[in-house]
Amino acid sequence: MRLNEIADRPGARKKRMRIGRGTGSGKGKTGGRGGKGQTARAGVSIKGFEGGQMALHRRLPKRGFNNIFALDLNEVNLGRLQAALDKGRLVQDAVVDVKSLVEAGVLRRARDGVRLLGGGELRASLQIEVHGASRSAVAAVEKLGGSVKILGPSGQKKDTGEGPN
């Protein structure tokens, strides 16, 4: 057997059906769409229609809740901060905030803010400014002589106290 003798198994490559190319092709005239009417046209919007019976997607109960005011916070563990300190990407004397974490490569992008979590071990005293922190994270930072300042959520609008008038 040589390379030029290798071929596909019979029926392995089937040519696609070319629709609307004359009655002799087997899919001419109406092109497999049947007779006249809405479904013979492009852009049919009756996919969920069941002949007047209540459609399946309308029979099923609604579930869940989507909070449009929820903030999308980055989560950072204390161990990630220590790893950045060990690599020299974070400076111990400077304030650690969203901007410095993005520059250090700890975060890819600043979303609505940062939430500090207590996972891992921190061995250095840091001044941290974040939008949220767990109790264990705050306790671990303050135990080393550092501080955690909780900022207001940046994605939330301030209430002026004025009504809709």
Backbone torsions as a table, in degrees:
resi	resn	phi	psi	omega
1	MET	NA	135.3	178.9
2	ARG	-117.0	166.8	-178.6
3	LEU	-59.6	-36.1	-178.5
4	ASN	-75.2	-7.5	179.5
5	GLU	-96.8	-7.0	-178.9
6	ILE	-76.1	131.3	179.4
7	ALA	-141.8	160.7	176.1
8	ASP	-65.8	156.8	172.9
9	ARG	-66.2	149.1	179.7
10	PRO	-59.6	129.5	179.3
11	GLY	88.3	1.9	-178.2
12	ALA	-72.9	-33.4	179.3
13	ARG	-117.2	108.8	-178.2
14	LYS	-106.7	134.0	179.0
15	LYS	-72.8	143.6	-178.8
16	ARG	-72.6	154.5	178.6
17	MET	-77.2	126.2	177.4
18	ARG	-95.3	109.7	-172.5
19	ILE	-85.5	142.8	175.7
20	GLY	74.4	36.5	-179.1
21	ARG	-119.4	45.0	175.2
22	GLY	97.3	156.3	-175.5
23	THR	-67.5	-26.6	-179.3
24	GLY	-71.0	-16.8	-177.0
25	SER	-78.4	-17.4	-177.4
26	GLY	93.0	-15.4	176.4
27	LYS	-134.8	45.0	179.2
28	GLY	-97.3	-163.0	178.9
29	LYS	50.1	-93.5	-177.1
30	THR	-85.0	-8.4	174.6
31	GLY	64.2	36.1	177.3
32	GLY	79.6	6.7	-178.1
33	ARG	-98.9	2.1	178.4
34	GLY	80.4	-144.0	-175.0
35	GLY	-85.6	-142.8	-175.8
36	LYS	-88.8	-175.9	172.7
37	GLY	103.5	-172.6	-172.9
38	GLN	-61.6	-41.2	-175.4
39	THR	-73.3	-13.6	175.8
40	ALA	-81.5	-11.9	-177.7
41	ARG	-96.0	168.6	175.0
42	ALA	-80.6	154.9	175.3
43	GLY	74.5	40.0	-179.6
44	VAL	-72.3	132.1	-177.7
45	SER	-117.2	35.8	179.7
46	ILE	-120.6	37.2	-177.4
47	LYS	-65.0	-35.4	-178.3
48	GLY	-90.8	7.3	-176.2
49	PHE	-78.4	129.9	-177.2
50	GLU	-120.4	41.3	175.7
51	GLY	70.3	26.4	179.8
52	GLY	101.6	-22.4	174.0
53	GLN	-65.9	147.4	180.0
54	MET	-59.3	124.5	-175.5
55	ALA	-63.1	150.2	-175.3
56	LEU	-56.6	-43.9	-176.9
57	HIS	-69.3	-16.9	175.8
58	ARG	-93.6	-19.9	178.4
59	ARG	-78.4	-28.1	-176.8
60	LEU	-76.3	145.2	-179.0
61	PRO	-71.3	152.1	175.9
62	LYS	-75.6	142.6	-177.2
63	ARG	-132.9	146.9	169.4
64	GLY	81.7	-177.0	-175.7
65	PHE	-153.2	135.4	179.1
66	ASN	-115.0	107.1	-177.9
67	ASN	-78.9	110.7	-177.8
68	ILE	-76.9	-11.2	179.9
69	PHE	-98.8	-0.5	-177.9
70	ALA	-64.7	140.2	179.4
71	LEU	-93.2	141.4	179.5
72	ASP	-98.9	93.9	-175.3
73	LEU	-97.4	142.9	169.6
74	ASN	-75.7	143.2	177.6
75	GLU	-110.9	127.7	-178.5
76	VAL	-127.6	127.4	176.1
77	ASN	-87.4	157.0	179.1
78	LEU	-61.1	-33.6	178.3
79	GLY	-61.4	-35.1	177.5
80	ARG	-67.2	-38.0	177.4
81	LEU	-65.2	-41.9	-180.0
82	GLN	-65.5	-38.3	178.4
83	ALA	-63.7	-39.6	178.1
84	ALA	-67.6	-35.8	176.0
85	LEU	-65.5	-42.4	-179.4
86	ASP	-63.4	-34.9	179.6
87	LYS	-81.7	-8.4	179.3
88	GLY	84.0	14.4	-179.7
89	ARG	-84.3	-27.5	175.2
90	LEU	-111.2	143.3	178.1
91	VAL	-99.6	135.7	-174.9
92	GLN	-68.2	-33.5	-176.3
93	ASP	-78.1	-27.6	-175.5
94	ALA	-77.3	160.0	176.9
95	VAL	-76.4	130.7	179.4
96	VAL	-93.3	111.7	178.3
97	ASP	-132.7	-172.5	-176.8
98	VAL	-59.3	-44.8	-177.1
99	LYS	-62.0	-44.7	-178.4
100	SER	-68.7	-32.3	178.5
101	LEU	-69.2	-36.5	177.1
102	VAL	-68.2	-43.6	179.3
103	GLU	-64.5	-32.9	-179.8
104	ALA	-78.6	-11.7	-179.7
105	GLY	85.4	9.6	176.7
106	VAL	-72.4	-38.4	176.4
107	LEU	-115.6	148.4	177.1
108	ARG	-80.0	-42.2	178.8
109	ARG	-151.3	153.1	177.3
110	ALA	-83.6	120.4	177.7
111	ARG	-91.0	-120.6	177.8
112	ASP	-87.6	-2.2	179.7
113	GLY	147.3	-168.6	-176.2
114	VAL	-127.8	140.1	172.1
115	ARG	-116.1	126.5	-178.0
116	LEU	-90.5	129.0	-180.0
117	LEU	-116.2	157.9	-171.8
118	GLY	-89.1	14.7	-179.8
119	GLY	-73.3	144.6	179.5
120	GLY	84.8	-174.5	-176.8
121	GLU	-124.1	132.6	176.3
122	LEU	-108.7	132.3	-177.5
123	ARG	-116.4	4.7	-176.8
124	ALA	-126.4	153.5	177.8
125	SER	-82.8	125.8	-177.1
126	LEU	-131.8	148.9	169.6
127	GLN	-100.7	111.6	-172.1
128	ILE	-116.6	134.5	175.0
129	GLU	-120.7	109.7	-177.6
130	VAL	-134.1	171.4	-178.2
131	HIS	-90.8	-8.6	177.1
132	GLY	-171.1	153.8	179.1
133	ALA	-154.2	145.7	176.2
134	SER	-78.2	159.0	-179.3
135	ARG	-61.6	-39.8	-178.7
136	SER	-65.8	-35.4	178.9
137	ALA	-68.0	-44.9	179.2
138	VAL	-62.1	-43.2	-179.6
139	ALA	-63.5	-41.0	-179.0
140	ALA	-66.9	-39.5	-179.8
141	VAL	-70.0	-44.3	-178.2
142	GLU	-70.3	-27.2	177.2
143	LYS	-64.2	-31.8	179.6
144	LEU	-88.4	1.3	179.0
145	GLY	93.7	8.3	178.4
146	GLY	-92.1	-174.6	179.0
147	SER	-141.0	150.7	177.1
148	VAL	-122.0	118.1	177.2
149	LYS	-103.3	124.1	-179.4
150	ILE	-92.3	118.7	179.4
151	LEU	-89.1	161.1	172.9
152	GLY	-72.3	147.9	179.6
153	PRO	-60.7	127.9	-175.1
154	SER	-73.0	-26.1	-177.3
155	GLY	-79.6	-10.1	-175.1
156	GLN	-95.6	138.5	178.9
157	LYS	-82.7	145.7	178.4
158	LYS	-75.7	141.1	178.2
159	ASP	-87.0	120.7	-178.6
160	THR	-82.8	-14.8	-179.9
161	GLY	88.5	-5.9	179.2
162	GLU	-85.8	147.9	179.4
163	GLY	-80.3	-175.9	-178.4
164	PRO	-73.8	-9.5	-177.0
165	ASN	-70.4	NA	NA
